[in-house]
Amino acid sequence: MTNPVVPFSEPPYLAGLPSPYYKETHLKWQKACRKFVQENLLENALEWDTAETLPEHVFETFAKAGMLIPSLPAPLPVEWLKRLGIHELLDVLKVEDFDYIHTMIYCDEMARSGLAGPSGSLTTGISFGVPPILKFGNKQLQERYLPGLLTGKKRICIAITEPGAGSDVANITTTATKTPDGKHYIVNGTKKWITNGIWSDYSTMAVRTGGPGPTGLSLLVVPLKGYPGVNMRRLKVGGQVSAGTTFIELDDVKVPVENLVGQEGMGMRYIMTNFNHERLTIAIGATRQSRVALAAAMEYVMKREAFGKALVEQPVVRHRLAKCGAQLESQWAWVEQFVYQMTQMTKAEADVELGGLTAMLKAQAGIVLDECSRCAVLLFGGNGYTKSGQGELIERIYREAPGIRIPGGSEDVMLDLGVRQLIKNFRNKTKAMERPAGSSKM
């Protein structure tokens, strides 16, 4: 018999229910991951988020323990990690055994504070800024940047969004023009809402090297912190402030042509494949945030009394909890199924078959978080509307919901993209099954 857990406070597999997805390696990883994250992040997460910045030693602790590495897409870059002396994670998991279920567990545990800012301040840069270099960068680019980035000695961010181009990536206006001698790009433009930017030594940046539209885009590793022509300032946003949202101005920034990621004109393709990992990890973290909010509400209504009895004795209260609980557990079941599918497919297959569904999964995670956090605020009453006291965390989670529904591809764009991709896949498969004209072959 397992110890009782507050309803909705843990995924079913951690609440004692059977699951087909988790092997012994996953369960060992979950225990080790929880212990490390609890001790080094969660115990002070709310305090640090209130201060709007994590102390530098937190990043250093995670980097030294190799606990930034699990934010990368699975499978991990095993050859690189072993070259750098990283063979195991937390002494329980060989880097070559790491799969997307381990990723899911890591993202879920990192979000157990209920806040996206503290974990995002540590992982967003390596999670989204490094993969394009790993996947598309040539040998010299990787040799120059990966050793420092994978060990946490240097920091990076992904810099795509601009004041006039967010989900509409093809509308990016930041230019990278080659010098007459062909040795450098001169970068001019602005980037906005760049998570981790203020602390980053480099950025994997979307720039326009060609004409208008998606075929004119490229990716470039652009130095940031202290680099000539780069000016950065932090932006105060509604939530996740501790993640270091940044406005970047680029004025004649001189970047060696060797910093090009892959080929000129392929930037849009690189960006879109990178988005899948970003959206999946956002969805996992947001689902845990929903869980934290709803479980806190459940605990509160079981002890809070009104009209002579506990709030949970009121049918209307149970109805609110039931509706949100059904959404939450349905969302988690989709996350688990989705991640399992990732472990059974090649990257190329997953990009095609799951690309649109990833967008929908991310959008749905934001919708569920909005519902669960709103429910928690209402059930906490005045305490849920107060920035201190027993409802402080709930008030903050509710403010973070838009930070899930907008970044990484805004909700309406994601829902539309998902359906368009499903239709495209269906039509392509249908066309492939058609008989050639004049052929008797099926």
Residue pairs with C-beta under 8 A, 6 or more apart in sequence:
2 15
2 16
5 14
5 15
5 16
6 295
6 298
6 299
7 295
7 298
7 325
8 291
8 294
8 295
8 298
8 321
8 325
8 328
8 329
9 15
9 291
9 295
9 298
10 291
11 108
11 291
11 332
11 336
12 19
12 329
12 332
13 19
13 21
13 22
14 30
19 336
21 101
21 336
21 339
21 340
22 30
22 101
25 93
25 97
25 102
26 101
26 102
26 105
28 92
28 93
29 89
29 90
29 92
29 93
29 102
29 105
29 106
30 105
30 109
32 90
32 91
32 92
32 93
33 70
33 90
33 105
33 106
33 109
34 109
34 112
36 65
36 67
36 90
37 67
37 109
37 110
37 112
38 112
40 58
40 61
40 62
40 65
40 67
41 58
41 62
41 110
41 113
41 118
41 119
41 122
42 112
42 113
45 113
45 115
45 118
45 119
46 113
46 115
46 392
46 393
46 396
48 54
48 55
48 58
48 118
48 242
49 113
49 115
49 117
49 118
49 241
49 242
49 396
51 242
52 241
52 242
53 121
53 242
53 244
54 118
54 121
54 122
54 242
58 122
59 68
59 121
59 122
59 152
59 155
60 152
61 67
62 68
62 122
62 152
63 151
63 152
63 153
64 152
65 90
66 86
66 88
66 89
66 90
67 89
67 90
68 122
68 123
68 126
68 152
69 76
69 81
69 86
69 89
69 95
69 126
69 150
70 89
70 98
70 102
70 103
70 106
71 103
71 106
71 107
71 123
71 126
71 127
71 281
72 126
72 127
72 130
72 131
72 134
73 100
73 103
73 131
73 277
74 98
74 99
74 100
74 102
74 103
74 342
74 343
75 96
75 98
75 99
76 95
76 96
76 98
77 134
77 146
77 150
78 95
78 96
80 134
80 142
80 146
80 150
81 87
81 95
81 150
82 95
84 147
84 150
84 151
86 95
86 150
86 151
87 94
87 95
88 94
88 95
89 95
89 98
93 102
99 343
100 339
100 342
100 343
101 339
101 340
101 343
103 281
103 284
103 339
104 284
104 335
104 336
104 339
107 281
107 284
107 285
107 288
108 284
108 285
108 287
108 288
110 119
110 122
110 123
110 285
111 119
111 284
111 285
111 286
111 288
111 289
111 292
112 288
112 292
113 119
113 292
114 288
114 289
114 292
114 293
114 296
114 393
114 396
114 397
115 240
115 242
115 289
115 393
115 396
115 397
115 400
116 239
116 240
116 243
116 285
116 286
116 289
116 400
116 403
116 404
117 239
117 240
117 241
117 242
117 243
117 400
118 242
118 243
119 285
120 195
120 196
120 240
120 242
120 243
121 196
121 242
121 243
121 244
124 157
124 158
124 195
124 196
124 243
125 155
125 156
125 157
125 158
125 195
125 196
125 199
125 200
126 149
126 150
126 152
126 155
126 156
127 277
127 278
127 281
128 157
128 158
128 204
128 274
128 277
128 278
129 149
129 156
129 157
129 158
129 196
129 200
129 202
129 203
129 204
130 146
130 149
130 150
130 156
130 204
131 274
131 277
132 158
132 204
132 219
132 261
132 262
132 270
132 271
132 274
133 141
133 142
133 145
133 146
133 149
133 204
133 221
133 261
134 142
134 146
135 270
135 273
135 274
136 219
136 261
136 262
136 266
136 270
137 145
137 221
137 261
137 262
138 262
140 258
141 221
141 258
141 259
141 260
141 261
144 258
145 154
145 156
145 202
145 221
147 153
148 154
148 201
149 155
149 156
149 202
154 201
154 202
155 196
155 199
155 200
155 201
155 202
156 196
156 200
156 201
156 202
156 203
156 204
157 194
157 195
157 196
157 197
157 200
157 202
157 203
157 204
157 224
157 246
158 194
158 195
158 203
158 204
158 274
158 278
159 191
159 194
159 197
159 203
159 204
159 205
159 206
159 222
159 248
160 169
160 172
160 191
160 205
160 206
160 271
161 191
161 192
161 193
161 194
161 407
162 172
162 173
162 174
162 189
162 190
162 191
162 192
163 190
163 192
164 171
164 173
165 171
165 172
165 173
166 193
166 410
167 409
167 410
167 413
169 206
169 214
169 217
169 268
169 271
169 272
170 213
170 214
170 217
170 268
172 206
172 207
172 208
172 217
173 189
173 208
174 187
174 188
174 189
174 190
174 191
174 205
174 206
174 207
174 208
174 250
175 187
175 188
175 189
175 207
175 208
175 209
176 185
176 186
176 187
176 207
176 208
176 209
176 218
176 220
176 255
177 185
177 186
177 188
177 209
178 184
178 185
178 186
178 209
178 257
179 185
179 186
179 254
182 257
183 256
183 257
184 254
184 255
184 256
184 257
185 207
185 209
185 220
185 254
185 255
185 256
185 257
185 259
185 260
186 252
186 253
186 254
186 255
187 205
187 207
187 220
187 222
187 229
187 250
187 252
187 253
187 254
187 255
188 250
188 251
188 252
188 253
189 207
189 250
190 247
190 248
190 249
190 250
191 197
191 203
191 205
191 246
191 247
191 248
191 250
192 235
192 247
192 248
193 235
193 237
193 245
193 246
193 247
193 407
194 203
194 245
194 246
194 247
194 248
195 240
195 243
195 244
195 245
195 246
195 407
196 243
196 244
196 246
197 203
197 224
197 232
197 244
197 245
197 246
197 248
198 232
198 233
198 234
198 244
198 246
199 225
199 244
200 224
200 225
201 223
201 224
201 225
202 221
202 222
202 223
202 224
203 221
203 222
203 224
203 248
204 219
204 220
204 221
204 261
205 219
205 220
205 221
205 222
206 217
206 218
206 219
206 267
206 271
207 217
207 218
207 219
207 220
207 222
207 267
208 216
208 217
208 218
209 216
209 217
209 218
209 264
209 265
209 267
210 216
210 217
210 218
210 264
210 265
214 268
215 265
215 268
216 265
217 265
217 267
217 268
217 271
218 260
218 261
218 262
218 263
218 264
218 265
218 266
218 267
219 260
219 261
219 262
219 266
219 267
219 270
219 271
220 255
220 259
220 260
220 261
221 255
221 259
221 261
222 230
222 250
222 253
222 255
222 259
223 230
223 253
223 255
224 230
224 232
224 248
225 232
227 253
228 253
228 254
229 250
229 251
229 252
229 253
229 254
230 248
230 249
230 250
230 251
230 253
231 248
231 249
231 251
232 246
232 247
232 248
232 249
233 246
233 247
234 244
234 245
234 246
234 247
235 245
235 246
235 247
236 245
237 245
237 403
238 399
238 400
238 402
238 403
239 396
239 399
239 400
239 401
239 402
239 403
240 400
240 403
261 267
261 270
262 270
272 355
273 351
275 358
275 359
275 408
275 409
276 350
276 351
276 354
276 355
276 358
278 408
279 358
279 359
279 361
279 362
279 408
279 409
279 414
280 338
280 339
280 342
280 358
280 361
280 362
282 362
282 365
282 404
282 407
282 408
283 335
283 358
283 361
283 362
283 364
283 365
284 335
284 339
284 365
286 362
286 365
286 366
286 368
286 369
286 404
287 328
287 331
287 332
287 335
287 365
287 368
287 369
289 369
289 373
289 397
289 400
289 404
290 324
290 327
290 328
290 331
290 365
290 368
290 369
290 371
290 372
290 373
291 328
291 332
291 372
292 393
292 397
293 369
293 372
293 373
293 375
293 376
293 394
293 397
293 398
294 321
294 324
294 325
294 328
294 372
294 375
294 376
296 376
296 380
296 393
296 394
297 321
297 375
297 376
297 379
297 380
297 394
298 312
298 321
300 311
300 379
300 380
300 383
300 390
301 310
301 311
301 312
301 317
301 321
301 379
302 310
302 311
302 312
303 310
304 310
304 311
305 311
306 314
307 314
311 317
311 379
312 318
312 321
317 379
320 375
320 378
320 379
321 375
321 379
323 371
323 375
324 368
324 371
324 372
324 375
327 368
327 371
327 372
328 368
328 372
331 364
331 365
331 368
334 361
334 364
335 361
335 365
338 354
338 357
338 358
338 361
341 350
341 354
342 350
342 354
345 353
345 354
352 425
353 425
355 421
356 417
356 418
356 419
356 420
356 421
356 422
356 424
356 425
357 418
357 421
357 422
359 409
359 413
359 414
359 415
359 417
359 418
359 421
360 414
360 415
360 418
360 419
362 408
362 409
362 414
363 405
363 409
363 411
363 414
363 415
363 418
365 404
366 401
366 404
366 405
366 411
367 405
367 411
369 397
369 400
369 401
369 404
369 405
370 401
370 405
373 394
373 397
373 398
373 400
373 401
374 398
374 401
376 384
376 394
376 397
376 398
377 384
377 385
377 391
377 394
377 395
377 398
378 384
380 390
380 391
380 394
382 391
383 389
383 390
383 391
383 394
384 391
384 394
384 395
384 398
385 391
385 395
386 392
386 395
387 395
387 396
405 411
409 417
435 441
435 442
